[in-house]
Amino acid sequence: MTAHPEFAVIGAGAWGTALASLYAAQGRRVALVARDSTKAAALATTRTTPRLPELRLPDSLAVTARPPEAPVTLLAVPFQHLRETLGRLPQGNGTLVLCAKGVERESGALGPEIAAEMEPRRPCAVLTGPNFAHEIAIGLPAAAVLAMTDDGARRDLVQHLATPRLRVYGSADPIGAALGGAAKNVIAIAAGAVIGAGLGENARAALITRGLAEIARLTEALGGAAETISGLAGLGDLILTATGSASRNYRAGLAFGQGKRPDTEAGVIEGIATAPALLARARATGCEMPVTEAVTDLLAGRITLEASMNRLLRRALRDER
């Protein structure tokens, strides 16, 4: 294994493997950290993963089960395991880059809030945006947002993380970036349910737009900037996740709309865990999120799809804002 990697990527799922391979292919020293020694050994030997069958891991990419010290550590584990993963990191002062999207089920905390609690002395950034792992893995062009409050560190990290095929924009709003990445999964479930139930493209477009509005409201309530939600971290990611056939959350919504249960074999469906946690956070701030509330009730079996649609359509009329 590389003794002193430039990047450590924690999480050998599709997203972590795609990111690690992307940077290793650029000649960077990268260590990909799998969840256990068995998986690490298999990846190191075969240089392939069933999650990304079109990808062969670069020969230079080190694979290990033990997180190494590195100047930059990218965390691409399922979001509900973020706190546990942070607790297992080696001592150091390198920058943490949060690549997982979600809201902690028990606490309602966003990624930057968990990192501030667990690793208060380490710089922390959020990397997010409209990116499917399989497209990054084969080198298709894409853009992302790197959100960090420290202006100088952010500029340096943007330069470090950008590649010829991945354009990285900076943002000073990690809360807005993290919330946009989490909440879009919930709206994507709703969008999939609309299409699955045959309610039409008009309904999906309206739902996506109003979903974006409620994400912006909560972002402001939590101290973030509404304009963040108009960019790649919000609108861009939401469009991809609420329309792309590769989106697990969208496909889960399709299944619900068709009266089926979603397929969880292809990976974690973060929107299912995020919806009730996000709604609880919104209610604690007095922020109204009717689409998120409808998804939460639908997932819990407290309401039918038709009843949730009628509840949304019969809300009091008002000016759009």
GIFENUR-V733225 format. One line per field, one symbol per residue. phi: phi as a letter, one per 20 degrees, with the letter a starting at -180 (. if undefined). burial: 1 if it has 9 or more other ideal C-beta (glycine too) atoms within 8 Angstrom, else 0. A space follows every 50 residues. Layout:
# GIFENUR-V733225
phi = ???
burial = ???
This chain:
# GIFENUR-V733225
phi = .gfcffcddeodfffffffffgfffeneecdedefbffffffffeelcbf fcfeddfgffffcbddfefbfcdedceggfdffgfffdfffrcffedede drcfgfdmfegffffffecfeefccddbpecegffffdnffbcbdddaff fffffffgffefcgdceddebecffffffgfeffffffffffffffemeo fgffffffffffffffffgffenedgfgfedffdgfffgffecffeffff fffgfffemdefeeffqfdfffffgfffffffffemeecffffffgfffe mebefffffffffefgfaffb
burial = 01001111111111111111111100001111110000110010000110 11001010001111101101011111111101101100100001111111 11110001111101110110010111111111111110000111111100 00111011001000010111101111111111111111111111111010 00110011011111111111110101011011111111111111001111 11111110000100001011111111111111001010111111111110 001010011011000000000
